[in-house]
Amino acid sequence: MIVLVIIAIALGFTNRVVEGEAHHGNMNDLYVQQTAYLSQYHDMMFEIVPCEGGWHDDAQNPTSSAFGPGQFINGTWAYVQTKWDMSLDRNSYYDQLYATNRLIREEGLGHWYASISCWGT
């Protein structure tokens, strides 16, 4: 449990409450909520990101607009911001990982099928 809290803090998930879940209470409640969110959906992110951007915040695909650890193309980055009605910093490592994790949770793995030979089983 402590390891997941540390991971959640390191990845910046503690500053974003899952959509539709209002936070009331103390910081312990927030950590529990965010840790549960991270532990439920992080597995595939930890498989996909090493195959995509290799955990590098400045990873750039030379043949497309794919950028960052989640390798979001321009259109997908604009799409998630509109979908979630939030402004995300494309150059932010934490926002990239947040968006990767959340998009996997909400829409599955389709956005990353191009690299399935690396992360697929």
C-alpha positions, 0 to 999 in steps of 0.5 A, a space after each residue: 500500500 505504501 509503495 502505491 502511495 509513493 508511486 501515486 505521488 511520484 506520478 502526480 496523481 494525487 493532485 487530480 481527483 478522478 472525474 465524478 468523484 468529489 473529495 471530502 475529508 482529509 489527505 489520507 482519504 485522498 491518498 486512499 482514493 488515488 491509490 485505489 485508482 492507480 492500482 486498478 488501472 496502472 498495469 497496462 500503462 506500465 507495459 505500454 509506456 516503456 514501448 512508446 516513449 520509454 518514460 522520457 518526457 521529451 520523447 518525439 516520434 520522428 515520423 509523426 506528432 507523437 510526443 512524450 511518455 504516452 506518445 500522444 499525437 496532436 489530435 488525441 491530445 486535443 481530444 482528451 482535453 476536450 473530452 475531460 474539459 480540462 487543460 493539460 500541459 503536453 510538456 508535463 511528464 505528469 500530465 502525459 502519464 495522467 492522460 495515458 492512464 486515464 485514457 487506458 481506463 476509459 477507452 482501453 488500449 486502442 490508442 496504442 495498438 501500433 506498439 502491441 508487438 512490444 507490450 501485448 501478450 
